[in-house]
Amino acid sequence: MSDATKTTNLTVAQQLREVRWYQQPRWRRLGALLSLGLLMSMVTGVQGTHNDIFYAVRENFSDGSVAVWLGLALLVWAVREFASAPFTSSARKVKGTLVTPLGAVGRLWSTERWVRWGVIAAFAAILVWGPMGLSRFWQTVLVDQIAIYLLVAVGLNVVIGWAGMLDLGFIAFFAIGAYSAAFWTGALPVQPPVVLNNFLVIPLAVITCLIAGVLLGAPTLRLRGDYLAIVTLGFHEIVYLAAKNLGDVTGGTSGVKVDRWHIDLGFWTYEWNVIDQMPFYWLLLAFIAIVVFLFIRLEHSKVGRAWTAIREDEVAAASTGVDTVRYKLMAFAIGASTSGIAGVAYASKVGYINSENFVILLSILVLSYVIFGGMGSIPGVLFGAAFLVWLPEFLRDFVDPKDRHMYLGALLVVMMIYRPQGVIPSRRRQRELEMAEAGTGGADATGPASGRQS
Amino acid sequence: MSGAADLTKETEQTGERTDTPMLELRDLRVFYGAIEALKGINVKVYEGEVVALLGANGAGKSTTLRTASGMLSPRDGQVLFHGERIDGIKSHDLVRFGIGHVPEGRRVFPRMTVRENLEMGAYRFKAPDPDDMDRVFTLFPRLSERRTQLGGTLSGGEQQMLAIGRALMGKPELLLLDEPSMGLAPLIVRQIFDILEEINKQGTTVLLVEQNASQALQLADRGYVLETGSVAMADEASALLADPRVRAAYLGEGAA
């Protein structure tokens, strides 16, 4: 490869043509594997600080666990780079003849109708009854966090994944939904004209969020992607600080108690209680199922196609008859109202909200769920939200709880370098990245042509 | 297609017609901030015609077309379509009136396939008309070969064809084209202008903005020459083509 002693004798062109060692993929892969090894040694090693911030690092280095992990990484890299031939060729040989169970199901899936329905039914059954087998801790995580953030992420996906508008303040709508629930159930210091049941609050929260979304969107939609992002950031801060400082209205940081989900039909009453998480889970599962079903329909409708066109090129979209302002507003409003439903669900589940439930970090986290899973792809976003909410809770058993988001950050960095399209990317997003790599377009967060409106 | 029978009505030799033009720009004044880009422009496009707007860079050609297509609003003056005022109507709504617009710089959807691009062109309808799709593929055989290719990976000429094809999918009565020859090889420009002629013969009225005066005037029935925001000359295309001033300014002496 490159030889440092020779470079002095090379012409400028030859020097420039030389591929630097750090530009070679194999060294980049080594870097990635070593970082992964280091990360794993930290996750699995000694935790805590003991009044010395380097305590854990020093301990892990001195007891050799770092060396073991790095050695393992080096070994994997060396085998992959220099001795992979026997493995891949034999794997290929096996692959030709092997009938994997998943492959067999996959083949039947595409040919046999009953297999398709069977798999779907089995999957649905696991979704519905599976969590009964979980520990109470995980049930709570599932209901309080995963299910709620799934809803928020699916809503944000409409705004950023489909319409291509970068929204950094999405949790503002979540807060508006939650405070709507608190207001209409009579939990806030200010009393509503009529106290309503939590379920009846949902349409009101949706309408409130629609209005808030349109109010925010109407004056700002002419802005380019990055300016819009700052505006949404500001909007979030306004909502958050209003919730925090208007203590007489919102309860501020000390918070308010909100009634939990309950049904009162006069002759029959039912209350979701804190003892059992499952009824909450089933309720939220129903919400998610309905929202996801509607959104899948939406994606392939005329509205979905208009969003795609706007993301690709606004001028061209307008010239084919797409009302760009209307559809962008619509995306904003639909996303906002989904987030609002999640807010109602959150308040009515946890039974208590304060302003600190709606900090800016959450907006950023939800954005990372969407990007991690795959912008614009509903399965991707569902997976991204579920996985990234689960991971910090899972890490609780292994690392210092204060460090959990650090590992989340590391994972996001690695992910964006090696798989920027997300875990389960949408077909179109995949195309964008391929074309960006081939130099025939850009692939920033908000799509190729978001800034081209004059 | 309505009233296709009398589309071929010849323009009178005197140049003045008394019937209502399909598109009329009346005393159009457009400003960019304080700068007056159009200083009272009058343009008439009759049904079945091809009209070319010519002029140097900055003469106001594109501004005129963008005003006609609803992307800009005039400060003064009117845009009339079949005698009805349409200025102030947004470009996406004008599509429903049967005004197709091929924007400057082609502007295809880069991540959609050729077919998807064409389907977007028929966005104002419930579903794309398969006959229109066939028509576009017949007019542009090169697009037909590249149905599943992504718009952004096409060559410049193919993208221009796609942009025109996409506009045709909206069944326009009037097609507005902004510099269809921009940045294209002479051979491709020839092909595109031949196809525009064919489209016009099939009954679509065309208003185009062009730098390439010789190609445009060979295709057009009439032409307008713009200079710094006003109409400097308006005449039959053949007369303009023969005019020594036009030849000097836009064709280069002796070239044709």
Boltz contact constraints between the chains, C-beta under 6 A:
constraints:
  - contact:
      token1: [A, 309]
      token2: [B, 120]
      max_distance: 6.0
  - contact:
      token1: [A, 312]
      token2: [B, 109]
      max_distance: 6.0
  - contact:
      token1: [A, 312]
      token2: [B, 111]
      max_distance: 6.0
  - contact:
      token1: [A, 313]
      token2: [B, 107]
      max_distance: 6.0
  - contact:
      token1: [A, 313]
      token2: [B, 109]
      max_distance: 6.0
  - contact:
      token1: [A, 315]
      token2: [B, 103]
      max_distance: 6.0
  - contact:
      token1: [A, 315]
      token2: [B, 107]
      max_distance: 6.0
  - contact:
      token1: [A, 316]
      token2: [B, 107]
      max_distance: 6.0
  - contact:
      token1: [A, 316]
      token2: [B, 109]
      max_distance: 6.0
  - contact:
      token1: [A, 318]
      token2: [B, 91]
      max_distance: 6.0
  - contact:
      token1: [A, 318]
      token2: [B, 92]
      max_distance: 6.0
  - contact:
      token1: [A, 319]
      token2: [B, 101]
      max_distance: 6.0
  - contact:
      token1: [A, 319]
      token2: [B, 103]
      max_distance: 6.0
  - contact:
      token1: [A, 320]
      token2: [B, 120]
      max_distance: 6.0
  - contact:
      token1: [A, 320]
      token2: [B, 121]
      max_distance: 6.0
  - contact:
      token1: [A, 320]
      token2: [B, 123]
      max_distance: 6.0
  - contact:
      token1: [A, 321]
      token2: [B, 92]
      max_distance: 6.0
  - contact:
      token1: [A, 321]
      token2: [B, 95]
      max_distance: 6.0
  - contact:
      token1: [A, 321]
      token2: [B, 123]
      max_distance: 6.0
  - contact:
      token1: [A, 321]
      token2: [B, 124]
      max_distance: 6.0
  - contact:
      token1: [A, 322]
      token2: [B, 92]
      max_distance: 6.0
  - contact:
      token1: [A, 322]
      token2: [B, 123]
      max_distance: 6.0
  - contact:
      token1: [A, 323]
      token2: [B, 92]
      max_distance: 6.0
  - contact:
      token1: [A, 428]
      token2: [B, 111]
      max_distance: 6.0
  - contact:
      token1: [A, 431]
      token2: [B, 111]
      max_distance: 6.0
  - contact:
      token1: [A, 432]
      token2: [B, 111]
      max_distance: 6.0
  - contact:
      token1: [A, 435]
      token2: [B, 152]
      max_distance: 6.0
  - contact:
      token1: [A, 440]
      token2: [B, 152]
      max_distance: 6.0
  - contact:
      token1: [A, 441]
      token2: [B, 110]
      max_distance: 6.0
  - contact:
      token1: [A, 441]
      token2: [B, 152]
      max_distance: 6.0
